């Protein structure tokens, strides 16, 4: 398990570097993919980083075109950060294509019963 996690983290860092991002930048994009638009304050809470560091990360991501800051429709004082999915797909997906194809092949080789066990295990692990 440790080898799997380490491999994923190292691969993600390598992809981030290829597109001109740092490790924290890539983690913020993952948080936005998981949770949808978030305030900078919530990103600070989820990441454990200071608000000043969060501002720097968001500035880099916005300059690179991966996120945009928008006003919250319900409270115009609040700023939301949203992932620009089309940019992520265009610039990051090609780097993950080989992994996606390998995972697809591995899962297709499993029976429905095996897939159910895998799904339950991953649910337990992430819950």
Secondary structure, DSSP 4 states (H G I P E B T S, - for coil): -HHHHHHHHHHHHHHHHHTT--HHHHHHHHHHHHH-SB-HHHHHHHHT--HHHHHHHHHHHHHTTSEEEEE-SS-TT-EEEEE-HHHHHHHHHHHHHHHHHHHHHHHHTS-HHHHHHHHHHHHHHH-
